[in-house]
């Protein structure tokens, strides 16, 4: 089974929405306590405003991109939080006694809800910090985890994955001729271009200065060759331009299909060898 690889936007959306719900729940909880302590008069319309219907959409969104985890319990916790808030406010509105048990249940539920949301933020913030700051590609540490997961899936009978090792031809010349900031611009734009043309569960890692690895899950060598050929053509047609220059670039690629007989390091090493074969044969080539 191919593992969904979060995009930078998905990570930012999860963190932003989680923070938003923490703020909303804290506001509702604190407002409820204040209204009871201060014996404020409230209306039923206010109670209805406290109901949050968008949380279910949030759970559907995060469950789609993070299918390895079950968020059903979080949805239940959120639903119970609003149920308890409504009960307490209605009791207050009708001058009924708010029992210690009801109040304790609300407090416990509120703590559980905000703790769960904070745990999501911490986990996705950690993931965000595994992205290369310039290109948005993954760093080595987390990318190796992706490779290990795919290797484990193969052991359970899933289809093999393919690994692509590539770099930019004559990148040092580009840096020396146009400046390092221009080289950075090209790296950033190139990786964005490639990501836009990969599948949602493919991933790319910055392995060196201008060297990158692409993980293609559930992909045979022939399928990988088709994907990379298409991406290579897109790169060759692209003009990288700023106010100070316009340039076309080429890339060289090495592709290998993983097997259970080869370790992750051996697969990477083989892809690296194939990359340098394509360099030796004249660059702007794909070797597999």
N, C-alpha and C positions, 0 to 999 in steps of 0.2 A: 504494500500500500504506500503510495507516494505521500510524503509528509508535507503539509502546507508550510511554506516558508513565509514568515511575516514580511510585509513590506514596511518601509519606514513610516509611511502614512498610516498603516494599520496600527503600528505600535503607538504612534502619536495619538491616534483616535481613541485607543483603549485607555491610555493614561489620562487623556483629557476628559473623556466621558466618566471614567471612574472618579476622578477628582470632582467633577460636577455633581455626581450622585452623593458623594460624601458631604459636599457642601449643602446640598438640598436636604438630605436626611438630618444633618446636624442642625440646620435652620429649623426644620419642622420639630425636631425633638426639643431643642432649647426653647422655642416659641411656646410649645405645649406646656412645658414646665413653668415658664414665666406666667402664662395665662392663668394657670391653676394657683400658683403662689400669690400672684397679685389680685386674684379673684376678679379677673376681667370678664366682661360680658362678651360672649362670642356668638356668632350666628352659624347656622347649618351650612350656609354658603361657603364660609371659611373652611369648614371641615372638608367639603368636597374639593376645594382647591388643593388640599394637601395630598390628594390621590395622584400618584404618578404612573401614567400609562406607558411612558416611553422606556421604562426599565426592561420590560419584556423584549422590546426591540434590541436593546443593548445586549441582553443575554443571547438572543438569536445571532447577533453580529459576532460576539466573541466566541460563541460555540462553533460557528462556521470556520473561523480562522484558527481556533485552538481546539480541534475536535478530540485531542488526546485526553482532555479533562472534561469532567461532568460539572456543569454549572446549575444543575437542577436545584440543588440545595440552597444555593445563593438566591435563586428566584423565589423559593419558598420563604426564605428568611425575610426578603424584602416585602413579600406579600403579607407576612405575619406582622411585620413592623407597622405597616399602614393599618392593618386590622386593629392592632392594639392602640394606636394613636386615635383612631376613630372611636373606639370604645371609651377611652379615657375622656375624650372631649365631649362625647355625648352624655356621659355620666355627669361631667362638670356642667354642661348646659342644662341638664334636667335636675341639678342639685342632688344627685345621688352620691353615695359614698364611693370613693375610689379606693379599692382595697389595696393593702400592702402587696398582695400577690400580683395584682394587675400591674401595679407600678414596677415591681421587681422584674416581671416578665418583659415589660417594655424596655427597661434599662438593659437587661441581659441581651435582648434582641437587637437593640441599637448598637451595643458593643460588638456583637457578633457580625452584624452587617457591615459596619465601618472597618472592622478588622479584616474581613474577607476582601473588601474593596482595596484596602491599603496593601494587602498581600499581592493582589493583581498588579497594582501600580509598581511595587518593588520588583516583581518578576519581569514585567515588561520593560521597566527602566533598566534592569540589568541587561536585558536583550538589546535595548537601544544602545547601550554602551559597548556592545560587541560589534558595532558598525564602524567601518573606516570613516573618519571624519570628513575626508575630502570627497570620496567617491560614493559613499553609502553602501559599498560592498561589505560583506562580512569579514571579520578578522579570522586569523588562523584557528584560534582556540575553539570558537563555536562552530566553525565550518568543519573541523575535524569531528565534532560531535554529530553533525549532520551525516557525515560519511559513515561513522560508526553505526548510526541508526539504520542507514540504508543497507549496510553490510549485514546487520542483524536480521533485517527483513528478508534478505536473500537466504539466510540460513533457515528461515521459516517457510521457504518455498516461493517467495516472491520473485518476480522477474529481476534480472540483473540491472544495474545502473551503469551509466557511462560517465567518464570524467574527461573534461576538456582542459588542457593547459594551453594558455595563449599569452602572447605579449604584442606590443606595438613595434613594428619594424622601424629601425633607425630612430628610436625615441631619444637617445642621447643627442643626436644631431638636431632634433627638434628643439630640445632644451637649450642647446648651445646657440642655435640660430635665432630662435624667437623669444627666449627667456624661460626660466623655470615656471613663472606664473602662467605663461602660455601653455606649457606642458601640463600643468595642473588643470587648466581649463579643458584641454583635450581629454585628459583622463576622466574628468568628471562627466563630460558630455558623452564620451564613448560608453562608459558603464551605464549611463541612463539609457542610451540608445539600445544597448544589448538587453538590459532588463525589460525594456518595453516590448522586446520581441522574443522573450522567453515565456514559458508557461508559468502559471502561478506557483507551482510547487518546485520549479527549478531555482537554483541559488548560485550566487557568484561571490567569490572571495578574493580579496587582494592578497596575493601571496608574496609579492616583492614590490619593487618600485613600480614597474609597469607590467609586472607578471600577475596573471589572474588564473583562478581555477573556476570552472563551471561544473556544477553537479546536475546531471540529468537523470532523475529517478525513473525506474521502470522503462529504461530506454536501451535498445540494442545498439550495436555499433553502426548498423545501417541507418537506423532512425536518427542517431546522433549526427551522423554525417549529413543527413538531409537538413537537420536543424541548423547546423553550423555553416553549411554551404549557403543557406538562405541568409543567415546573419552576416556572413563574410561579404556577400553581394551588397547588402544594405550598407555596411561600413564603407565599401569601396565607392559607393555612389554618394556618400555623405561629404559635404563640404563643411569643415569646421572653420567658423569665421567669427572675428571680433572686429572692432573698429581699426585695429592695427594690422590684421593679417587674414588671409584665407588660405586654407591648406587641406589637402586630401591625404589620408593615411591608409596604410594597409596593416594587417595583422597576420601573424603566423600561428598555426594551431596544431596541437597534438591531441588525438582522441584515443582513449582506451576503454574497452568494456571490462568491467570488474568481474572477477571470478572468485569463488570461495577458496581456490588454491592460493590466491595472492592476498597478502595483507594490504591494509590501507596504504601503508608507506610504499609498498611495492607497486601498487596501482599508480600512485602519484609519481613515483620515479619513472615508470614506464611512459606515462603521459609527457613527462619532462623530456625524456629521450626523444620521443616522437616530435615534440616541438622543435628541438634542436636539429632534427633531421630535416624538417621543413625549412629551417633557416639555412642549412647547408645546401639545400637544393635550390635556393634562390629567393626565399621568403615569399610572403603573400600566398602561402600554400597550406593545405590541410593534410596531415599525415595520420594514418590510423592502422 
